[in-house]
Amino acid sequence: MVGYASITPQAPAVPASPTPRNLEHEQHRAVRAALMDQGFTEVSNYSFISDADAAMFGYDTGQLLQVANPIVAEQKYLRPGLLPGIRRNLLDNSRYFHEFRLFEIGREYHKSKDGPVERTHLVAAVFARETNGINLLELKRAAQYVLPKFEVVPEKGQGRIAHPERAARMEVSGQCVGHLFELHPLLLERGRAAILDLDLDALRALPREARKYQALRRFPTSSFDLSIVAPAHELVANLAGRLRQLAGGDLAALQFLLIFALPQEKKSVSFRLTVGSEDRTLTADEVTRIRERVVAGIKAAGYELRE
């Protein structure tokens, strides 16, 4: 009867504040984006496993959290890891595809004296029916987009999950944050699968490094290549560590180039060493002396060099 025109417009007195940051969600979104950019497909599995799953992966049922009223009688335990579900994904998809990549971000459930403990993990898998073992290197490359600075430390495969000779743990500043391994052949009907298992909660708890500005070099650098003949099972990281130590403070960059097999259980590993100084240009004689020092040290350690 009065009319809306006679009402003076006035904004409601509702205080507005920005939504607080959720670091966990931000981390998960970043991980998803990184893996999808590498060709991975996300999967989502149930959080329950059966007695058969527990026996297959060597879980002690006495240490598992049991569901009081399970929807399915067989699925009566909360999963202590994401691998049982990932294995089912591998078995199902391997019937139709010769190769594929998938990942899951989900919670693990563990018993403790203070009650149930939940941990969020990332498990990624690269499968191929025919492969020369490159899957592990592909997963390591994918991990670099999720975890920029880490060290891969070889270890023996644990239990019946990992291949006994193709397993490693992922470390950051000496702390284990995950594992990289090839799935045990007995767990697959066909093909081979590499697995990356990262504890996202442990990654988020790591102290953040302050990024410092580093000016571009004012003086030119010089590079030279070396090809080292080493035993087939020698770690490339060990060779790189020796080169850094021998080159000393004038080493500006060390780049791994390539690797190929040689007869008699040996391999050739090639590196490019870039040397330079922050306050002047190194002379040709100085670069030569650095190269000779590195070559002499490599030979003294028992390695050969390919020309």
C-alpha positions as YAML, in Angstrom:
chain: A
units: angstrom
residues:
- id: 1
  name: MET
  ca: [0.00, 0.00, 0.00]
- id: 2
  name: VAL
  ca: [2.89, 2.36, 0.75]
- id: 3
  name: GLY
  ca: [5.12, 1.20, -2.17]
- id: 4
  name: TYR
  ca: [8.72, 0.12, -2.49]
- id: 5
  name: ALA
  ca: [9.67, 3.51, -3.87]
- id: 6
  name: SER
  ca: [9.21, 5.07, -0.43]
- id: 7
  name: ILE
  ca: [11.76, 2.73, 1.19]
- id: 8
  name: THR
  ca: [15.27, 4.17, 1.34]
- id: 9
  name: PRO
  ca: [17.82, 1.65, -0.06]
- id: 10
  name: GLN
  ca: [20.26, 0.58, 2.63]
- id: 11
  name: ALA
  ca: [22.82, -2.23, 2.62]
- id: 12
  name: PRO
  ca: [22.35, -4.84, 5.35]
- id: 13
  name: ALA
  ca: [24.66, -4.45, 8.33]
- id: 14
  name: VAL
  ca: [26.32, -7.83, 7.86]
- id: 15
  name: PRO
  ca: [30.10, -7.89, 8.56]
- id: 16
  name: ALA
  ca: [32.05, -9.63, 5.79]
- id: 17
  name: SER
  ca: [35.48, -11.19, 6.20]
- id: 18
  name: PRO
  ca: [37.60, -13.22, 3.78]
- id: 19
  name: THR
  ca: [37.60, -16.98, 4.13]
- id: 20
  name: PRO
  ca: [40.71, -18.17, 6.01]
- id: 21
  name: ARG
  ca: [43.31, -20.04, 3.97]
- id: 22
  name: ASN
  ca: [43.14, -23.81, 4.02]
- id: 23
  name: LEU
  ca: [46.71, -24.95, 3.44]
- id: 24
  name: GLU
  ca: [45.66, -28.59, 3.10]
- id: 25
  name: HIS
  ca: [43.23, -27.83, 0.28]
- id: 26
  name: GLU
  ca: [45.79, -25.62, -1.43]
- id: 27
  name: GLN
  ca: [48.36, -28.41, -1.29]
- id: 28
  name: HIS
  ca: [45.93, -30.99, -2.69]
- id: 29
  name: ARG
  ca: [44.90, -28.70, -5.54]
- id: 30
  name: ALA
  ca: [48.54, -28.06, -6.43]
- id: 31
  name: VAL
  ca: [49.35, -31.80, -6.36]
- id: 32
  name: ARG
  ca: [46.33, -32.63, -8.52]
- id: 33
  name: ALA
  ca: [47.24, -29.97, -11.06]
- id: 34
  name: ALA
  ca: [50.88, -31.13, -11.23]
- id: 35
  name: LEU
  ca: [50.00, -34.77, -11.82]
- id: 36
  name: MET
  ca: [47.21, -34.11, -14.31]
- id: 37
  name: ASP
  ca: [49.66, -31.99, -16.29]
- id: 38
  name: GLN
  ca: [51.86, -35.10, -16.46]
- id: 39
  name: GLY
  ca: [49.05, -37.22, -17.94]
- id: 40
  name: PHE
  ca: [47.74, -38.84, -14.75]
- id: 41
  name: THR
  ca: [44.05, -39.58, -14.13]
- id: 42
  name: GLU
  ca: [42.63, -39.25, -10.62]
- id: 43
  name: VAL
  ca: [40.76, -42.18, -9.07]
- id: 44
  name: SER
  ca: [38.75, -42.47, -5.86]
- id: 45
  name: ASN
  ca: [38.47, -45.76, -3.96]
- id: 46
  name: TYR
  ca: [36.56, -46.93, -0.92]
- id: 47
  name: SER
  ca: [38.28, -46.66, 2.46]
- id: 48
  name: PHE
  ca: [37.55, -50.30, 3.40]
- id: 49
  name: ILE
  ca: [39.49, -53.50, 2.80]
- id: 50
  name: SER
  ca: [38.78, -57.18, 3.36]
- id: 51
  name: ASP
  ca: [40.64, -60.01, 5.05]
- id: 52
  name: ALA
  ca: [41.89, -61.09, 1.62]
- id: 53
  name: ASP
  ca: [43.34, -57.63, 0.98]
- id: 54
  name: ALA
  ca: [45.01, -57.63, 4.40]
- id: 55
  name: ALA
  ca: [46.58, -61.02, 3.76]
- id: 56
  name: MET
  ca: [47.74, -60.05, 0.25]
- id: 57
  name: PHE
  ca: [49.56, -56.94, 1.46]
- id: 58
  name: GLY
  ca: [50.81, -58.44, 4.72]
- id: 59
  name: TYR
  ca: [48.72, -56.29, 7.06]
- id: 60
  name: ASP
  ca: [48.26, -57.52, 10.62]
- id: 61
  name: THR
  ca: [44.48, -57.54, 11.13]
- id: 62
  name: GLY
  ca: [45.03, -57.06, 14.85]
- id: 63
  name: GLN
  ca: [46.52, -53.64, 14.09]
- id: 64
  name: LEU
  ca: [43.71, -52.56, 11.75]
- id: 65
  name: LEU
  ca: [40.72, -50.45, 12.69]
- id: 66
  name: GLN
  ca: [37.58, -52.53, 12.31]
- id: 67
  name: VAL
  ca: [34.22, -51.08, 11.24]
- id: 68
  name: ALA
  ca: [31.47, -51.76, 13.80]
- id: 69
  name: ASN
  ca: [28.69, -52.04, 11.21]
- id: 70
  name: PRO
  ca: [30.21, -52.59, 7.72]
- id: 71
  name: ILE
  ca: [28.02, -52.07, 4.68]
- id: 72
  name: VAL
  ca: [29.55, -55.19, 3.10]
- id: 73
  name: ALA
  ca: [30.54, -58.05, 5.39]
- id: 74
  name: GLU
  ca: [33.89, -58.58, 3.67]
- id: 75
  name: GLN
  ca: [34.89, -54.89, 3.77]
- id: 76
  name: LYS
  ca: [35.22, -54.63, 7.52]
- id: 77
  name: TYR
  ca: [38.58, -52.90, 8.01]
- id: 78
  name: LEU
  ca: [39.62, -49.30, 7.44]
- id: 79
  name: ARG
  ca: [42.52, -49.20, 5.00]
- id: 80
  name: PRO
  ca: [46.01, -48.59, 6.47]
- id: 81
  name: GLY
  ca: [47.21, -47.64, 2.99]
- id: 82
  name: LEU
  ca: [45.92, -46.73, -0.47]
- id: 83
  name: LEU
  ca: [47.65, -49.56, -2.31]
- id: 84
  name: PRO
  ca: [44.85, -52.18, -2.16]
- id: 85
  name: GLY
  ca: [42.51, -49.86, -4.04]
- id: 86
  name: ILE
  ca: [45.22, -48.78, -6.48]
- id: 87
  name: ARG
  ca: [46.01, -52.44, -7.20]
- id: 88
  name: ARG
  ca: [42.37, -53.09, -8.10]
- id: 89
  name: ASN
  ca: [42.50, -50.09, -10.44]
- id: 90
  name: LEU
  ca: [45.62, -51.52, -12.07]
- id: 91
  name: LEU
  ca: [44.08, -54.96, -12.53]
- id: 92
  name: ASP
  ca: [40.85, -53.59, -14.01]
- id: 93
  name: ASN
  ca: [42.45, -51.12, -16.41]
- id: 94
  name: SER
  ca: [45.28, -53.42, -17.51]
- id: 95
  name: ARG
  ca: [42.69, -55.62, -19.25]
- id: 96
  name: TYR
  ca: [41.83, -52.81, -21.67]
- id: 97
  name: PHE
  ca: [44.86, -50.54, -21.87]
- id: 98
  name: HIS
  ca: [48.50, -51.31, -22.60]
- id: 99
  name: GLU
  ca: [49.72, -48.34, -20.56]
- id: 100
  name: PHE
  ca: [48.19, -45.67, -18.34]
- id: 101
  name: ARG
  ca: [48.82, -43.40, -15.35]
- id: 102
  name: LEU
  ca: [46.62, -42.82, -12.33]
- id: 103
  name: PHE
  ca: [46.75, -41.38, -8.82]
- id: 104
  name: GLU
  ca: [44.69, -41.05, -5.66]
- id: 105
  name: ILE
  ca: [44.77, -38.60, -2.77]
- id: 106
  name: GLY
  ca: [43.14, -40.20, 0.25]
- id: 107
  name: ARG
  ca: [43.35, -40.96, 3.94]
- id: 108
  name: GLU
  ca: [45.03, -43.86, 5.70]
- id: 109
  name: TYR
  ca: [43.76, -45.04, 9.08]
- id: 110
  name: HIS
  ca: [46.03, -46.35, 11.82]
- id: 111
  name: LYS
  ca: [45.70, -47.48, 15.42]
- id: 112
  name: SER
  ca: [47.52, -45.67, 18.20]
- id: 113
  name: LYS
  ca: [47.40, -45.54, 21.98]
- id: 114
  name: ASP
  ca: [45.58, -42.20, 21.73]
- id: 115
  name: GLY
  ca: [42.96, -43.47, 19.31]
- id: 116
  name: PRO
  ca: [42.60, -43.61, 15.52]
- id: 117
  name: VAL
  ca: [45.08, -41.61, 13.47]
- id: 118
  name: GLU
  ca: [44.39, -40.39, 9.94]
- id: 119
  name: ARG
  ca: [47.14, -39.54, 7.45]
- id: 120
  name: THR
  ca: [46.65, -38.14, 3.97]
- id: 121
  name: HIS
  ca: [48.74, -39.82, 1.29]
- id: 122
  name: LEU
  ca: [49.29, -39.50, -2.42]
- id: 123
  name: VAL
  ca: [49.74, -42.75, -4.34]
- id: 124
  name: ALA
  ca: [50.53, -42.52, -8.06]
- id: 125
  name: ALA
  ca: [51.07, -45.42, -10.46]
- id: 126
  name: VAL
  ca: [52.51, -45.79, -13.96]
- id: 127
  name: PHE
  ca: [51.58, -49.06, -15.71]
- id: 128
  name: ALA
  ca: [52.84, -50.61, -18.93]
- id: 129
  name: ARG
  ca: [52.46, -54.13, -20.29]
- id: 130
  name: GLU
  ca: [55.88, -53.96, -21.93]
- id: 131
  name: THR
  ca: [58.56, -51.82, -20.32]
- id: 132
  name: ASN
  ca: [62.30, -51.71, -19.72]
- id: 133
  name: GLY
  ca: [61.91, -50.27, -16.24]
- id: 134
  name: ILE
  ca: [61.51, -46.66, -17.35]
- id: 135
  name: ASN
  ca: [58.33, -46.35, -15.26]
- id: 136
  name: LEU
  ca: [60.33, -45.68, -12.10]
- id: 137
  name: LEU
  ca: [62.19, -42.82, -13.76]
- id: 138
  name: GLU
  ca: [58.91, -41.41, -15.08]
- id: 139
  name: LEU
  ca: [57.47, -41.39, -11.57]
- id: 140
  name: LYS
  ca: [60.60, -39.78, -10.18]
- id: 141
  name: ARG
  ca: [60.25, -37.04, -12.78]
- id: 142
  name: ALA
  ca: [56.59, -36.56, -11.84]
- id: 143
  name: ALA
  ca: [57.56, -36.36, -8.16]
- id: 144
  name: GLN
  ca: [59.83, -33.41, -8.94]
- id: 145
  name: TYR
  ca: [56.74, -31.32, -9.74]
- id: 146
  name: VAL
  ca: [55.19, -32.21, -6.37]
- id: 147
  name: LEU
  ca: [58.34, -32.17, -4.26]
- id: 148
  name: PRO
  ca: [61.03, -29.95, -5.83]
- id: 149
  name: LYS
  ca: [63.92, -30.89, -3.52]
- id: 150
  name: PHE
  ca: [64.28, -34.49, -2.42]
- id: 151
  name: GLU
  ca: [66.80, -37.32, -2.33]
- id: 152
  name: VAL
  ca: [66.13, -40.86, -3.51]
- id: 153
  name: VAL
  ca: [67.82, -43.41, -1.23]
- id: 154
  name: PRO
  ca: [67.81, -47.04, -2.45]
- id: 155
  name: GLU
  ca: [66.51, -49.69, -0.07]
- id: 156
  name: LYS
  ca: [65.42, -53.29, -0.16]
- id: 157
  name: GLY
  ca: [61.76, -53.86, -0.97]
- id: 158
  name: GLN
  ca: [59.71, -54.40, 2.17]
- id: 159
  name: GLY
  ca: [57.48, -57.46, 2.53]
- id: 160
  name: ARG
  ca: [55.34, -58.56, -0.38]
- id: 161
  name: ILE
  ca: [54.42, -55.12, -1.69]
- id: 162
  name: ALA
  ca: [57.58, -53.81, -3.37]
- id: 163
  name: HIS
  ca: [59.97, -55.47, -5.77]
- id: 164
  name: PRO
  ca: [62.95, -56.61, -3.65]
- id: 165
  name: GLU
  ca: [65.54, -54.88, -5.88]
- id: 166
  name: ARG
  ca: [63.62, -51.89, -7.26]
- id: 167
  name: ALA
  ca: [62.68, -49.79, -4.26]
- id: 168
  name: ALA
  ca: [63.78, -46.53, -2.65]
- id: 169
  name: ARG
  ca: [62.63, -44.04, -0.07]
- id: 170
  name: MET
  ca: [62.14, -40.33, -0.64]
- id: 171
  name: GLU
  ca: [63.94, -38.08, 1.84]
- id: 172
  name: VAL
  ca: [63.93, -34.33, 2.48]
- id: 173
  name: SER
  ca: [66.67, -33.10, 4.83]
- id: 174
  name: GLY
  ca: [67.10, -36.68, 6.08]
- id: 175
  name: GLN
  ca: [63.39, -37.17, 6.83]
- id: 176
  name: CYS
  ca: [61.54, -39.94, 5.01]
- id: 177
  name: VAL
  ca: [58.41, -38.54, 3.34]
- id: 178
  name: GLY
  ca: [57.51, -41.41, 1.02]
- id: 179
  name: HIS
  ca: [58.57, -44.37, -1.09]
- id: 180
  name: LEU
  ca: [59.22, -45.03, -4.77]
- id: 181
  name: PHE
  ca: [59.17, -48.64, -5.93]
- id: 182
  name: GLU
  ca: [58.03, -51.14, -8.49]
- id: 183
  name: LEU
  ca: [55.01, -53.16, -7.43]
- id: 184
  name: HIS
  ca: [55.85, -56.78, -6.65]
- id: 185
  name: PRO
  ca: [55.25, -58.98, -9.73]
- id: 186
  name: LEU
  ca: [53.04, -61.36, -7.72]
- id: 187
  name: LEU
  ca: [50.49, -58.59, -7.22]
- id: 188
  name: LEU
  ca: [49.87, -58.12, -10.96]
- id: 189
  name: GLU
  ca: [48.50, -60.47, -13.58]
- id: 190
  name: ARG
  ca: [50.23, -58.71, -16.47]
- id: 191
  name: GLY
  ca: [52.69, -55.91, -17.09]
- id: 192
  name: ARG
  ca: [54.69, -53.88, -14.57]
- id: 193
  name: ALA
  ca: [53.70, -50.91, -12.43]
- id: 194
  name: ALA
  ca: [55.78, -48.31, -10.63]
- id: 195
  name: ILE
  ca: [54.36, -46.75, -7.45]
- id: 196
  name: LEU
  ca: [54.97, -43.40, -5.76]
- id: 197
  name: ASP
  ca: [53.65, -43.12, -2.19]
- id: 198
  name: LEU
  ca: [54.03, -39.70, -0.50]
- id: 199
  name: ASP
  ca: [52.87, -38.62, 2.95]
- id: 200
  name: LEU
  ca: [51.24, -35.26, 2.19]
- id: 201
  name: ASP
  ca: [50.83, -34.41, 5.87]
- id: 202
  name: ALA
  ca: [54.58, -34.87, 6.40]
- id: 203
  name: LEU
  ca: [55.33, -32.70, 3.36]
- id: 204
  name: ARG
  ca: [53.10, -29.91, 4.61]
- id: 205
  name: ALA
  ca: [54.81, -29.99, 8.01]
- id: 206
  name: LEU
  ca: [58.28, -29.47, 6.54]
- id: 207
  name: PRO
  ca: [59.80, -26.06, 7.24]
- id: 208
  name: ARG
  ca: [59.55, -23.74, 4.27]
- id: 209
  name: GLU
  ca: [62.80, -22.54, 2.79]
- id: 210
  name: ALA
  ca: [63.16, -18.82, 2.26]
- id: 211
  name: ARG
  ca: [63.83, -18.05, -1.38]
- id: 212
  name: LYS
  ca: [66.68, -15.61, -1.87]
- id: 213
  name: TYR
  ca: [67.41, -13.55, -4.92]
- id: 214
  name: GLN
  ca: [70.55, -14.58, -6.75]
- id: 215
  name: ALA
  ca: [71.97, -12.20, -9.31]
- id: 216
  name: LEU
  ca: [72.91, -13.41, -12.77]
- id: 217
  name: ARG
  ca: [76.58, -14.10, -13.33]
- id: 218
  name: ARG
  ca: [78.47, -11.11, -14.63]
- id: 219
  name: PHE
  ca: [81.33, -13.17, -16.06]
- id: 220
  name: PRO
  ca: [81.19, -15.96, -18.66]
- id: 221
  name: THR
  ca: [81.53, -19.64, -17.78]
- id: 222
  name: SER
  ca: [83.18, -22.60, -19.50]
- id: 223
  name: SER
  ca: [81.85, -26.14, -19.89]
- id: 224
  name: PHE
  ca: [83.31, -29.56, -20.57]
- id: 225
  name: ASP
  ca: [81.80, -33.07, -20.75]
- id: 226
  name: LEU
  ca: [82.97, -36.27, -19.08]
- id: 227
  name: SER
  ca: [81.78, -39.83, -19.70]
- id: 228
  name: ILE
  ca: [82.50, -42.15, -16.78]
- id: 229
  name: VAL
  ca: [82.57, -45.94, -17.12]
- id: 230
  name: ALA
  ca: [81.11, -47.43, -13.94]
- id: 231
  name: PRO
  ca: [79.62, -50.73, -12.76]
- id: 232
  name: ALA
  ca: [76.07, -51.31, -13.95]
- id: 233
  name: HIS
  ca: [74.62, -50.91, -10.45]
- id: 234
  name: GLU
  ca: [76.59, -47.79, -9.50]
- id: 235
  name: LEU
  ca: [74.30, -44.93, -8.48]
- id: 236
  name: VAL
  ca: [74.41, -41.86, -10.70]
- id: 237
  name: ALA
  ca: [74.01, -39.71, -7.58]
- id: 238
  name: ASN
  ca: [77.29, -41.13, -6.20]
- id: 239
  name: LEU
  ca: [79.14, -40.19, -9.38]
- id: 240
  name: ALA
  ca: [77.64, -36.70, -9.33]
- id: 241
  name: GLY
  ca: [78.70, -36.25, -5.71]
- id: 242
  name: ARG
  ca: [82.29, -37.16, -6.56]
- id: 243
  name: LEU
  ca: [82.35, -34.68, -9.43]
- id: 244
  name: ARG
  ca: [81.05, -31.86, -7.23]
- id: 245
  name: GLN
  ca: [83.66, -32.60, -4.61]
- id: 246
  name: LEU
  ca: [86.52, -32.74, -7.13]
- id: 247
  name: ALA
  ca: [85.47, -29.61, -9.06]
- id: 248
  name: GLY
  ca: [85.38, -27.51, -5.90]
- id: 249
  name: GLY
  ca: [83.99, -24.02, -5.41]
- id: 250
  name: ASP
  ca: [84.34, -22.97, -9.06]
- id: 251
  name: LEU
  ca: [81.66, -25.45, -10.17]
- id: 252
  name: ALA
  ca: [78.70, -23.39, -11.39]
- id: 253
  name: ALA
  ca: [76.49, -26.25, -12.60]
- id: 254
  name: LEU
  ca: [76.54, -30.03, -13.00]
- id: 255
  name: GLN
  ca: [74.19, -31.55, -15.59]
- id: 256
  name: PHE
  ca: [73.48, -35.24, -16.13]
- id: 257
  name: LEU
  ca: [73.40, -35.89, -19.89]
- id: 258
  name: LEU
  ca: [72.83, -39.55, -20.70]
- id: 259
  name: ILE
  ca: [73.49, -43.13, -19.76]
- id: 260
  name: PHE
  ca: [73.79, -46.34, -21.77]
- id: 261
  name: ALA
  ca: [74.79, -49.91, -21.10]
- id: 262
  name: LEU
  ca: [78.20, -51.38, -21.92]
- id: 263
  name: PRO
  ca: [79.41, -55.00, -22.08]
- id: 264
  name: GLN
  ca: [80.70, -56.79, -18.99]
- id: 265
  name: GLU
  ca: [78.04, -55.38, -16.63]
- id: 266
  name: LYS
  ca: [79.16, -51.79, -17.03]
- id: 267
  name: LYS
  ca: [77.58, -48.51, -18.11]
- id: 268
  name: SER
  ca: [78.64, -45.12, -19.40]
- id: 269
  name: VAL
  ca: [77.35, -42.05, -17.55]
- id: 270
  name: SER
  ca: [77.91, -38.63, -19.13]
- id: 271
  name: PHE
  ca: [77.93, -35.29, -17.30]
- id: 272
  name: ARG
  ca: [78.47, -31.66, -18.30]
- id: 273
  name: LEU
  ca: [80.44, -29.54, -15.85]
- id: 274
  name: THR
  ca: [80.17, -25.76, -16.02]
- id: 275
  name: VAL
  ca: [82.83, -23.79, -14.16]
- id: 276
  name: GLY
  ca: [83.21, -20.09, -13.53]
- id: 277
  name: SER
  ca: [84.00, -17.41, -10.98]
- id: 278
  name: GLU
  ca: [81.77, -14.75, -9.43]
- id: 279
  name: ASP
  ca: [84.35, -11.95, -9.68]
- id: 280
  name: ARG
  ca: [86.35, -12.65, -12.86]
- id: 281
  name: THR
  ca: [86.64, -14.73, -16.02]
- id: 282
  name: LEU
  ca: [88.57, -17.95, -15.59]
- id: 283
  name: THR
  ca: [91.49, -18.34, -17.97]
- id: 284
  name: ALA
  ca: [91.86, -21.30, -20.30]
- id: 285
  name: ASP
  ca: [94.69, -22.64, -18.13]
- id: 286
  name: GLU
  ca: [92.50, -22.49, -14.99]
- id: 287
  name: VAL
  ca: [89.67, -24.36, -16.70]
- id: 288
  name: THR
  ca: [92.17, -26.95, -17.93]
- id: 289
  name: ARG
  ca: [93.56, -27.42, -14.42]
- id: 290
  name: ILE
  ca: [90.05, -27.94, -13.01]
- id: 291
  name: ARG
  ca: [89.33, -30.54, -15.69]
- id: 292
  name: GLU
  ca: [92.63, -32.32, -15.08]
- id: 293
  name: ARG
  ca: [91.96, -32.36, -11.32]
- id: 294
  name: VAL
  ca: [88.52, -33.88, -11.86]
- id: 295
  name: VAL
  ca: [89.82, -36.48, -14.33]
- id: 296
  name: ALA
  ca: [92.69, -37.47, -12.01]
- id: 297
  name: GLY
  ca: [90.32, -37.81, -9.06]
- id: 298
  name: ILE
  ca: [87.88, -39.96, -11.03]
- id: 299
  name: LYS
  ca: [90.66, -42.27, -12.19]
- id: 300
  name: ALA
  ca: [92.12, -42.45, -8.67]
- id: 301
  name: ALA
  ca: [88.70, -43.61, -7.45]
- id: 302
  name: GLY
  ca: [88.92, -46.61, -9.81]
- id: 303
  name: TYR
  ca: [86.74, -45.41, -12.71]
- id: 304
  name: GLU
  ca: [87.55, -45.21, -16.40]
- id: 305
  name: LEU
  ca: [86.74, -42.36, -18.75]
- id: 306
  name: ARG
  ca: [85.42, -42.74, -22.29]
- id: 307
  name: GLU
  ca: [86.89, -40.50, -24.97]
...
